[in-house]
Amino acid sequence: MCLNCGCMQAHNDMGKPGVNIVYEDLKKASDANGKTVEETLEMMNRTASLDRATHPAEYGLEREAAVR
């Protein structure tokens, strides 16, 4: 896609299949869970927000809080 590297090409794995996340990966996961792509993206955002709050070190947030 690369939905994750910042290239803004959702269907291009940038030569790293299985590493970079492409639209087709997201669609496959959505279909497997009976959700739309939009619902899956929303759930990912909600889950990430919750996970950041409960595991801040995994996101580098404890380090930021210590600097402030």
Buried (B, 14 or more C-beta within 10 A) or exposed (E): BBBEBEEEBEEBBBEEEEEBBBBEBBEEBBEEEEBEEEEBBEEEEEEEEEEEEEEBEEEEEEEEEEEE
